[in-house]
Amino acid sequence: RVHHYRMNNLDGAVESYEKMLEIERGNLAALESLCLLCLEKRDFEGLRKFHAALASVETAPDARAAHFFSRAEIALTSGSVKDTASDLRTALKDAPDDLPAIRRLERIYAQTNDSAAQIEALRNEIRLRSDPRMLVLLLIRQGRLWEKAGNVEEAIACYLKVLEYDAEELDALEALSRLYRQEERWLE
């Protein structure tokens, strides 16, 4: 196998490592070598495939998640939004507090107009944030999405939560005024 690589026969090296995997499916050295070869060959689908294989033999959740984060990056580079989202969701099962992954997933949902999934991603991000200014921005965005989805109660709850962080937040006050008028809730 090294001979193929040294002879600059990348396809031969890939074939040799794949034969090794037929003998021993979870051979980490072969899988890692295949990832490097695919990267050198610029075979991004192969690279995604071998990252999935590596993830399947990993026992540590962080290591599994890292392989799916790598798959997501490759898919994003290749322009596959669907595969990127799928790999990020899989990675987040093992690393649910990975803020950059949650943010990236939220942006994908915004790009694909999946409001329900975007609201859930924002909910996860809000759970992890502590900066009041950032929470205000996220809650306003979430409130707007609830409005767009027609769920006035959830939108109002978001805007009221904003006021707990900043009682003078104009966007939240205007949204509450508009929603209360729309719902004819004059006493609130």
Rosetta silent file (secondary structure, phi, psi, omega in degrees, C-alpha in Angstrom):
SEQUENCE: RVHHYRMNNLDGAVESYEKMLEIERGNLAALESLCLLCLEKRDFEGLRKFHAALASVETAPDARAAHFFSRAEIALTSGSVKDTASDLRTALKDAPDDLPAIRRLERIYAQTNDSAAQIEALRNEIRLRSDPRMLVLLLIRQGRLWEKAGNVEEAIACYLKVLEYDAEELDALEALSRLYRQEERWLE
SCORE:     score description
SCORE:     0.000 S_00000001
   1 L     0.000  -41.303  177.630    0.000    0.000    0.000 S_00000001
   2 H   -64.574  -35.979  179.058    2.805    2.436    0.776 S_00000001
   3 H   -55.917  -44.943  179.462    4.348    1.459   -2.540 S_00000001
   4 H   -60.508  -42.646 -177.791    1.270    2.749   -4.405 S_00000001
   5 H   -67.045  -43.586 -179.463    1.399    6.018   -2.550 S_00000001
   6 H   -66.262  -28.856  179.897    5.118    6.494   -3.112 S_00000001
   7 L   -85.394    7.206 -179.681    4.656    5.761   -6.794 S_00000001
   8 L    61.602   30.742  176.083    2.032    8.517   -6.888 S_00000001
   9 L  -102.463   78.651 -175.575   -0.606    5.933   -7.712 S_00000001
  10 H   -63.072  -38.908  179.015   -3.317    7.331   -5.476 S_00000001
  11 H   -62.513  -40.006  177.409   -6.012    5.130   -6.978 S_00000001
  12 H   -64.545  -39.041  178.430   -3.893    2.049   -6.261 S_00000001
  13 H   -65.411  -42.861  177.938   -3.350    3.199   -2.684 S_00000001
  14 H   -60.396  -45.797 -179.538   -7.089    3.736   -2.220 S_00000001
  15 H   -59.783  -41.204  179.555   -7.768    0.285   -3.625 S_00000001
  16 H   -63.831  -45.409  179.729   -5.228   -1.281   -1.232 S_00000001
  17 H   -66.900  -35.839  177.653   -6.736    0.413    1.814 S_00000001
  18 H   -65.746  -35.339  175.529  -10.251   -0.540    0.732 S_00000001
  19 H   -64.530  -38.490  176.368   -9.105   -4.177    0.510 S_00000001
  20 H   -60.287  -38.728 -179.822   -7.791   -3.833    4.068 S_00000001
  21 H   -69.768  -28.271  175.457  -11.245   -2.659    5.122 S_00000001
  22 H   -64.754  -33.470  179.837  -12.823   -5.714    3.525 S_00000001
  23 H   -79.997  -45.101 -179.144  -10.678   -7.811    5.870 S_00000001
  24 L  -133.478   95.655 -172.237  -11.059   -5.588    8.930 S_00000001
  25 L   -52.165  -40.833 -174.193  -14.020   -3.198    8.612 S_00000001
  26 L   -99.253   27.519 -178.554  -13.054   -0.875   11.466 S_00000001
  27 L   -67.580  103.643 -175.676   -9.341   -0.536   10.715 S_00000001
  28 H   -60.784  -41.055 -178.952   -8.688    3.017   11.933 S_00000001
  29 H   -61.839  -42.536  179.684   -5.316    3.332   10.208 S_00000001
  30 H   -66.307  -42.999 -179.686   -6.839    2.366    6.859 S_00000001
  31 H   -64.285  -43.958  178.911   -9.804    4.723    7.324 S_00000001
  32 H   -64.489  -39.953  177.354   -7.587    7.641    8.313 S_00000001
  33 H   -64.203  -39.693  178.574   -5.271    6.932    5.373 S_00000001
  34 H   -64.028  -37.791  176.126   -8.258    6.818    3.033 S_00000001
  35 H   -61.057  -46.326  179.814   -9.386   10.209    4.309 S_00000001
  36 H   -63.111  -41.566  179.223   -5.950   11.660    3.571 S_00000001
  37 H   -64.871  -43.487  178.634   -5.863   10.056    0.119 S_00000001
  38 H   -62.607  -38.161  177.800   -9.340   11.324   -0.733 S_00000001
  39 H   -63.782  -44.425  179.274   -8.308   14.784    0.377 S_00000001
  40 H   -64.488  -36.832  179.937   -5.222   14.633   -1.809 S_00000001
  41 H   -80.493   -8.714 -175.609   -7.292   13.378   -4.747 S_00000001
  42 L    62.328   34.748  176.818   -9.933   16.045   -4.014 S_00000001
  43 L   -94.275   85.216 -172.271  -12.506   13.230   -3.832 S_00000001
  44 H   -72.570  -31.721  175.312  -14.882   14.947   -1.458 S_00000001
  45 H   -66.639  -41.372  175.329  -17.644   12.354   -1.645 S_00000001
  46 H   -61.981  -41.069  178.614  -15.108    9.673   -0.749 S_00000001
  47 H   -61.132  -43.793  176.841  -13.868   11.853    2.080 S_00000001
  48 H   -61.330  -42.241 -178.863  -17.429   12.203    3.412 S_00000001
  49 H   -61.075  -45.093 -176.491  -17.901    8.441    3.136 S_00000001
  50 H   -76.122  -26.848  172.185  -14.754    7.643    5.120 S_00000001
  51 H   -66.248  -37.777  176.532  -15.540   10.254    7.789 S_00000001
  52 H   -64.545  -40.716  178.758  -18.873    8.469    8.263 S_00000001
  53 H   -64.669  -41.622  176.980  -17.041    5.160    8.537 S_00000001
  54 H   -62.011  -43.191  179.556  -14.655    6.643   11.107 S_00000001
  55 H   -61.372  -35.134 -177.093  -17.598    8.026   13.088 S_00000001
  56 H   -70.198  -21.810  179.372  -19.224    4.599   13.100 S_00000001
  57 H  -101.713   -8.347  178.554  -16.224    3.014   14.830 S_00000001
  58 L   -72.637  143.819  176.809  -15.542    5.847   17.286 S_00000001
  59 L  -103.798  -23.694 -178.903  -16.661    5.285   20.856 S_00000001
  60 L   -84.861  126.181 -179.105  -16.135    8.820   22.164 S_00000001
  61 H   -55.258  -40.654 -179.403  -19.081   11.152   21.428 S_00000001
  62 H   -64.152  -38.415  179.385  -16.795   14.150   20.774 S_00000001
  63 H   -68.442  -40.971  176.475  -14.764   12.176   18.237 S_00000001
  64 H   -61.019  -46.635 -179.466  -17.940   10.970   16.491 S_00000001
  65 H   -60.492  -40.560 -178.940  -19.263   14.510   16.389 S_00000001
  66 H   -59.741  -39.129  179.214  -15.961   15.781   14.963 S_00000001
  67 H   -67.209  -38.232  178.251  -16.271   13.413   12.010 S_00000001
  68 H   -73.769  -30.378  173.211  -19.806   14.578   11.293 S_00000001
  69 H   -64.623  -40.127  176.762  -18.706   18.204   11.617 S_00000001
  70 H   -62.391  -44.363  177.570  -16.036   17.435    9.015 S_00000001
  71 H   -58.933  -41.086 -179.353  -18.655   15.845    6.761 S_00000001
  72 H   -63.938  -42.247  178.544  -20.823   18.952    7.170 S_00000001
  73 H   -62.205  -41.976  179.434  -17.946   21.248    6.196 S_00000001
  74 H   -64.368  -45.164  179.590  -17.249   19.164    3.104 S_00000001
  75 H   -62.490  -40.250  179.290  -20.923   19.160    2.127 S_00000001
  76 H   -63.915  -43.003  177.924  -21.118   22.923    2.643 S_00000001
  77 H   -62.254  -35.372 -179.909  -18.045   23.445    0.460 S_00000001
  78 H   -79.979   -8.240  178.330  -19.646   21.226   -2.184 S_00000001
  79 L    87.782   12.666 -179.911  -22.842   23.286   -2.011 S_00000001
  80 L   -95.020   93.402 -178.918  -25.074   20.577   -0.572 S_00000001
  81 H   -64.217  -40.576 -178.606  -27.197   22.383    1.988 S_00000001
  82 H   -61.489  -47.172  179.246  -29.306   19.289    2.633 S_00000001
  83 H   -67.073  -36.847  178.075  -26.278   17.103    3.448 S_00000001
  84 H   -60.269  -48.740 -179.322  -24.738   19.868    5.544 S_00000001
  85 H   -62.101  -43.363 -179.689  -27.884   20.167    7.657 S_00000001
  86 H   -61.285  -45.572 -179.766  -28.173   16.399    8.023 S_00000001
  87 H   -67.681  -36.904  177.565  -24.560   16.025    9.155 S_00000001
  88 H   -65.841  -41.937  177.663  -24.841   18.927   11.596 S_00000001
  89 H   -60.912  -42.168  179.015  -27.985   17.427   13.144 S_00000001
  90 H   -64.009  -44.559  179.615  -26.178   14.102   13.526 S_00000001
  91 H   -62.293  -38.869 -177.695  -23.126   15.778   15.086 S_00000001
  92 H   -68.833  -17.380  173.972  -25.308   17.744   17.504 S_00000001
  93 H   -65.160  -34.639  178.834  -26.695   14.490   18.901 S_00000001
  94 H   -93.415  -21.597 -178.426  -23.221   13.860   20.347 S_00000001
  95 L  -134.978   68.069 -172.505  -22.302   17.515   20.940 S_00000001
  96 L   -65.680  -14.794 -178.269  -25.602   19.320   21.682 S_00000001
  97 L  -103.665   18.028 -179.660  -23.905   22.442   23.055 S_00000001
  98 L   -79.135   97.546 -174.208  -21.724   23.170   20.020 S_00000001
  99 H   -60.580  -44.889  178.644  -22.686   26.789   19.438 S_00000001
 100 H   -59.720  -37.108  178.902  -21.007   27.250   16.016 S_00000001
 101 H   -68.477  -40.225  178.392  -22.846   24.183   14.687 S_00000001
 102 H   -63.249  -43.820  179.456  -26.169   25.419   16.055 S_00000001
 103 H   -62.095  -45.450 -179.572  -25.572   28.844   14.475 S_00000001
 104 H   -62.342  -41.717  179.467  -24.652   27.305   11.117 S_00000001
 105 H   -64.912  -39.850  177.960  -27.725   25.094   11.226 S_00000001
 106 H   -62.320  -40.802  178.427  -29.931   28.078   12.060 S_00000001
 107 H   -65.441  -38.059  177.350  -28.534   29.958    9.044 S_00000001
 108 H   -63.195  -44.267  179.244  -29.226   26.962    6.818 S_00000001
 109 H   -63.949  -35.864  176.219  -32.808   26.822    8.064 S_00000001
 110 H   -65.321  -43.022 -179.529  -33.172   30.548    7.389 S_00000001
 111 H   -63.957  -34.768 -178.135  -31.781   30.063    3.886 S_00000001
 112 L   -96.187    6.534  179.065  -34.190   27.186    3.185 S_00000001
 113 L    57.298   38.102  175.455  -37.159   28.940    4.826 S_00000001
 114 L   -97.521   82.037 -173.307  -37.672   26.161    7.379 S_00000001
 115 H   -61.350  -41.260 -178.010  -39.133   28.383   10.097 S_00000001
 116 H   -62.407  -45.315  179.074  -40.024   25.586   12.520 S_00000001
 117 H   -68.424  -35.215  178.540  -36.493   24.174   12.462 S_00000001
 118 H   -65.665  -40.941  177.535  -35.034   27.685   12.651 S_00000001
 119 H   -60.392  -43.329  179.404  -37.112   28.423   15.757 S_00000001
 120 H   -64.380  -41.224  177.855  -35.816   25.228   17.367 S_00000001
 121 H   -63.430  -41.887  176.808  -32.212   26.120   16.503 S_00000001
 122 H   -63.000  -39.640  178.468  -32.724   29.584   18.016 S_00000001
 123 H   -59.520  -42.499  178.803  -34.221   27.976   21.132 S_00000001
 124 H   -65.733  -39.956  178.902  -31.057   25.867   21.471 S_00000001
 125 H   -67.285  -42.172  179.490  -28.828   28.883   21.004 S_00000001
 126 H   -58.692  -39.241  179.544  -30.791   30.942   23.517 S_00000001
 127 H   -60.238  -30.310 -175.316  -30.335   28.133   26.041 S_00000001
 128 H   -94.598  -13.681 -175.421  -26.537   28.439   25.668 S_00000001
 129 L   -90.339  152.688  175.669  -26.196   32.231   25.653 S_00000001
 130 L  -128.535  -18.759 -179.261  -25.788   34.499   28.657 S_00000001
 131 L   -69.982  118.184 -176.842  -25.057   37.924   27.118 S_00000001
 132 H   -57.174  -37.536 -179.692  -28.265   39.982   27.479 S_00000001
 133 H   -64.703  -40.717  179.039  -27.664   41.902   24.231 S_00000001
 134 H   -68.908  -39.389  178.342  -27.288   38.691   22.273 S_00000001
 135 H   -62.283  -39.232  177.577  -30.347   37.205   23.960 S_00000001
 136 H   -59.947  -48.356 -179.607  -32.378   40.266   22.970 S_00000001
 137 H   -61.281  -44.228 -178.740  -31.369   39.856   19.310 S_00000001
 138 H   -67.209  -41.388 -179.910  -32.095   36.129   19.292 S_00000001
 139 H   -67.153  -37.195  176.260  -35.453   36.502   21.043 S_00000001
 140 H   -63.818  -43.992  178.764  -36.544   39.233   18.630 S_00000001
 141 H   -62.315  -42.043  179.106  -35.609   37.010   15.703 S_00000001
 142 H   -65.850  -40.467  177.491  -37.463   34.113   17.265 S_00000001
 143 H   -60.150  -43.291  178.157  -40.496   36.320   17.939 S_00000001
 144 H   -61.832  -39.268  178.238  -40.601   37.401   14.293 S_00000001
 145 H   -66.289  -39.735  176.346  -40.475   33.782   13.201 S_00000001
 146 H   -62.916  -40.997  176.535  -43.335   32.897   15.532 S_00000001
 147 H   -59.467  -48.276 -179.935  -45.309   35.796   14.071 S_00000001
 148 H   -58.395  -35.564  179.367  -44.579   34.598   10.552 S_00000001
 149 L   -79.648   -6.631  178.228  -45.754   31.117   11.566 S_00000001
 150 L    85.148   12.634  179.837  -48.974   32.637   12.926 S_00000001
 151 L  -100.506   86.818 -175.507  -48.320   31.739   16.557 S_00000001
 152 H   -64.049  -40.077 -178.194  -49.088   35.032   18.270 S_00000001
 153 H   -60.267  -45.585  179.242  -48.851   33.625   21.804 S_00000001
 154 H   -66.932  -37.864  178.016  -45.280   32.397   21.300 S_00000001
 155 H   -62.248  -46.747  178.859  -44.341   35.661   19.577 S_00000001
 156 H   -60.229  -42.353  179.555  -45.706   37.672   22.498 S_00000001
 157 H   -60.627  -40.340  178.060  -43.827   35.436   24.947 S_00000001
 158 H   -63.477  -47.056 -177.720  -40.567   36.106   23.082 S_00000001
 159 H   -66.781  -35.330  175.879  -41.098   39.857   23.042 S_00000001
 160 H   -65.923  -37.757  177.276  -42.018   39.895   26.736 S_00000001
 161 H   -63.644  -37.780  176.684  -38.830   37.961   27.483 S_00000001
 162 H   -57.211  -44.213 -177.264  -36.894   40.627   25.542 S_00000001
 163 H   -65.609  -21.677  174.672  -38.307   43.280   27.866 S_00000001
 164 H   -68.060  -28.986  179.566  -36.919   41.354   30.849 S_00000001
 165 H   -91.487  -32.590 -178.843  -33.446   42.026   29.429 S_00000001
 166 L  -151.177   98.544 -174.304  -34.114   45.517   28.067 S_00000001
 167 L   -65.855  -12.883 -178.709  -37.339   47.238   29.115 S_00000001
 168 L  -110.740   15.785 -178.407  -36.862   49.942   26.453 S_00000001
 169 L   -66.029  109.251 -173.136  -36.204   47.676   23.458 S_00000001
 170 H   -61.739  -43.540 -179.504  -38.140   49.493   20.723 S_00000001
 171 H   -59.861  -42.332  179.946  -38.578   46.518   18.352 S_00000001
 172 H   -68.245  -42.880  179.895  -40.121   44.418   21.122 S_00000001
 173 H   -62.982  -43.607  178.675  -42.368   47.251   22.336 S_00000001
 174 H   -65.091  -41.012  179.445  -43.602   47.965   18.814 S_00000001
 175 H   -64.474  -43.641  178.778  -44.205   44.274   18.123 S_00000001
 176 H   -62.949  -43.640  178.699  -46.148   43.856   21.364 S_00000001
 177 H   -59.336  -47.349 -179.820  -48.241   46.930   20.607 S_00000001
 178 H   -62.058  -44.857 -177.735  -49.003   45.661   17.105 S_00000001
 179 H   -69.609  -39.159  178.235  -49.843   42.131   18.317 S_00000001
 180 H   -65.466  -40.031  176.113  -52.003   43.307   21.203 S_00000001
 181 H   -63.356  -45.560 -178.584  -53.969   45.573   18.824 S_00000001
 182 H   -60.112  -38.927 -178.377  -54.283   42.743   16.310 S_00000001
 183 H   -91.152   -1.244 -178.125  -55.568   40.375   19.013 S_00000001
 184 L    55.403   46.485  179.456  -57.661   43.108   20.652 S_00000001
 185 L  -106.411   73.877 -172.437  -55.960   42.513   23.971 S_00000001
 186 L   -70.178  -27.463 -174.466  -56.246   46.054   25.272 S_00000001
 187 L   -82.317  -11.889 -179.291  -55.662   45.331   28.930 S_00000001
 188 L   -92.045    0.000    0.000  -52.231   43.781   28.473 S_00000001
